[in-house]
């Protein structure tokens, strides 16, 4: 949190962006801008972290799916065999 932000406002702003905006309303213009900038940066970092985590999970899932599909290519499950031709 930037210097000059009261502890109560900093604690309130740590919960959500909505709480940061509410806390900034009670502050003078300079500290309010600093508080909102810090909150926006923290929010953006959080979104970026979640985006990277989702990308990693998607890559791992794709790798698992490709590996499983390669192993099963050409294999016929036991109950799905075509009946033998009668002569």
Buried (B, 14 or more C-beta within 10 A) or exposed (E): BEEEBBEEBBEBBBEEEEBBBBBBEEBEEEBBEBBBEBBEEBEEEEEEEEEEEEEEEEEEEEEEEEEEEEEEEEEEEEEEEEEEEEE
